[in-house]
Amino acid sequence: MTLLDSSKKFSIIIDTSYKTCIWLVLDCKILDLSISDQRPSKKLLTNLNLILTQNNLAIGDIQDFYFCKGPGSYTGLRISQGLEEYLKLNKFNCYDFYSFEILKVLELKYLFVANAFKKEFFVAEKNCEQIEYRKISKDVLNSKRLDREVISYDDSLKDEDYFKVFDEKFSDFFNEVLSNKLEKDVFYYRSLSEEYKRL
């Protein structure tokens, strides 16, 4: 462990549901961010090491790790799941969240939308204080988004960029969602039998 002020609380947030994304957080504020379009299997560990070394940190300096557990496809989420399991075995604090939980700190007009592939889209929306979600077709999505603003990772879908909103609302998101320090199941777009069935 490096010699740091012990009062400083560093956290790492990892999201491999769309790209390889790593946030370094200090006392509820984003200190650094790494986003890579390359597959998590190629870049997750490399980029994690890079963001630590660039900030003169060792992995032992990180108090908490937060993992996005989806929704997403099987391969990307399994890579970060494997890292989380390794860290837990080595007594690191690991907690989970879902990407669409950003809606908890936004107005009702927003939809979270992700391309679920196989001609389907994952849509989440806040109804009062609850978040409802489902997969829908593109036609249904087009009719649903007429009076709504879409938050998405995907340039072809978004009105608002997920990463930009995440950054702007991070303090609220940390206090509303991450501070609960929950463990969650991995959330795939569909079951493995659905994902890999023959067409």
C-alpha positions in Angstrom: 0.0 0.0 0.0 1.3 3.5 -0.8 1.7 6.1 1.9 -1.4 8.2 1.6 -3.6 10.3 4.0 -5.7 7.6 5.6 -8.7 9.9 5.7 -8.9 9.9 1.9 -11.5 7.3 0.6 -10.7 6.1 -2.9 -13.2 4.0 -4.8 -13.2 2.4 -8.2 -16.3 2.0 -10.4 -16.3 -0.5 -13.2 -18.8 -0.8 -16.0 -18.3 -3.3 -18.8 -21.9 -3.6 -20.0 -21.2 -1.5 -23.1 -17.5 -0.4 -23.2 -14.7 -0.8 -20.7 -15.3 2.1 -18.3 -13.4 2.7 -15.1 -14.0 5.7 -12.7 -11.6 6.6 -9.9 -13.5 8.3 -7.1 -12.2 10.3 -4.2 -14.6 11.2 -1.4 -17.7 11.0 -3.7 -16.1 13.0 -6.5 -14.8 11.7 -9.8 -11.1 12.1 -9.9 -10.3 10.2 -13.2 -12.1 8.3 -15.9 -11.0 5.7 -18.4 -13.2 4.7 -21.3 -12.1 2.2 -24.0 -14.1 0.9 -27.0 -12.0 -2.3 -26.9 -13.4 -5.5 -25.4 -13.1 -5.8 -21.6 -11.2 -9.1 -22.1 -8.4 -7.1 -23.6 -8.5 -3.8 -21.7 -10.1 -4.2 -18.3 -7.1 -5.2 -16.2 -4.7 -3.0 -18.3 -6.8 0.1 -17.9 -7.4 -0.6 -14.2 -3.7 -0.8 -13.6 -3.1 2.4 -15.8 -5.7 4.5 -13.9 -4.1 3.5 -10.6 -0.5 4.1 -11.6 -1.3 7.4 -13.2 -2.7 8.6 -9.9 0.1 7.1 -7.8 -2.1 4.5 -6.3 -1.9 0.8 -5.6 -4.9 -1.5 -5.5 -4.6 -1.7 -1.8 -5.4 2.0 -1.6 -8.9 1.4 -2.9 -11.5 1.2 -0.1 -14.5 0.2 -2.2 -15.1 -1.3 -5.6 -18.5 -0.8 -7.4 -19.5 -3.0 -10.3 -22.2 -2.3 -12.9 -24.1 -5.6 -13.1 -25.9 -4.7 -16.3 -28.1 -4.9 -18.1 -25.7 -6.1 -20.8 -24.6 -9.1 -22.9 -23.0 -12.2 -21.4 -19.4 -11.8 -22.4 -18.7 -8.2 -21.2 -20.5 -8.7 -17.9 -18.8 -12.0 -17.1 -15.3 -10.4 -17.4 -16.1 -7.8 -14.7 -17.9 -10.5 -12.6 -14.7 -12.6 -12.6 -12.7 -9.6 -11.4 -15.3 -8.9 -8.7 -15.1 -12.5 -7.5 -11.3 -12.4 -7.3 -11.4 -9.1 -5.3 -13.9 -10.5 -2.9 -11.7 -13.6 -2.3 -8.9 -11.2 -1.4 -11.1 -9.4 1.1 -11.8 -6.2 -0.9 -15.2 -4.4 -0.4 -17.3 -5.0 -3.6 -20.7 -3.6 -4.2 -23.1 -3.5 -7.2 -25.5 -1.3 -9.1 -27.4 -1.4 -12.4 -26.8 1.3 -15.1 -30.5 2.2 -15.3 -30.5 3.2 -11.7 -29.3 6.6 -12.8 -33.0 7.3 -13.3 -33.4 7.5 -9.6 -31.8 10.9 -9.6 -33.4 12.3 -12.8 -36.8 13.7 -13.7 -39.6 11.5 -14.9 -39.2 12.6 -18.5 -36.1 10.4 -19.1 -35.9 6.9 -20.5 -32.8 4.7 -20.2 -32.4 2.8 -23.5 -29.9 0.2 -24.5 -29.6 -1.9 -27.7 -30.3 -5.5 -26.5 -29.6 -6.8 -30.0 -31.7 -9.4 -31.8 -33.9 -6.5 -32.9 -34.8 -5.6 -29.3 -34.2 -2.7 -27.1 -34.0 -2.6 -23.3 -36.0 0.3 -21.9 -36.2 1.5 -18.3 -38.3 4.3 -16.9 -39.2 5.8 -13.5 -42.8 5.5 -12.5 -43.2 7.5 -9.2 -40.3 6.1 -7.2 -40.1 2.7 -8.9 -38.1 1.8 -12.0 -39.9 -0.4 -14.5 -38.1 -2.1 -17.4 -38.7 -4.4 -20.3 -37.4 -5.3 -23.8 -39.4 -3.8 -26.8 -39.2 -3.6 -30.6 -37.8 -0.6 -32.4 -41.4 0.5 -33.5 -42.6 0.5 -29.9 -39.5 2.4 -28.9 -40.1 5.1 -31.5 -43.6 5.6 -30.4 -42.7 5.7 -26.7 -39.9 8.2 -27.0 -42.0 10.9 -28.7 -42.3 13.1 -25.5 -39.3 11.6 -23.6 -35.6 12.2 -23.5 -33.4 9.1 -24.0 -30.3 8.4 -22.0 -28.1 5.8 -23.6 -24.5 4.7 -24.2 -25.4 4.3 -27.9 -24.9 7.3 -30.2 -27.7 6.2 -32.5 -30.3 6.2 -29.7 -29.4 8.9 -27.2 -30.7 12.4 -26.7 -28.4 12.6 -23.6 -25.1 10.7 -23.3 -25.1 8.3 -20.3 -21.5 9.1 -19.4 -22.2 12.9 -19.4 -25.3 12.5 -17.2 -23.5 10.1 -14.9 -20.7 12.7 -14.5 -23.1 15.6 -13.9 -25.3 13.7 -11.4 -22.6 11.6 -9.8 -22.8 13.1 -6.3 -26.5 12.5 -6.2 -26.1 9.0 -7.7 -23.4 8.1 -5.2 -25.6 9.2 -2.3 -28.8 7.7 -3.6 -27.5 4.4 -5.0 -23.9 3.5 -4.4 -23.9 4.5 -0.7 -26.4 1.7 -0.1 -23.5 -0.8 -0.7 -25.7 -3.6 -2.1 -24.8 -6.8 -3.8 -26.9 -7.6 -7.0 -27.2 -10.4 -9.5 -25.8 -10.1 -13.0 -28.5 -8.7 -15.3 -28.3 -10.1 -18.8 -30.6 -8.9 -21.6 -31.9 -12.4 -21.9 -31.3 -15.9 -20.4 -28.4 -17.9 -21.7 -30.8 -20.3 -23.5 -32.4 -17.4 -25.3 -29.0 -15.7 -26.0 -27.5 -18.8 -27.7 -30.5 -20.5 -29.2 -30.3 -21.2 -32.9 -32.3 -19.0 -35.2 
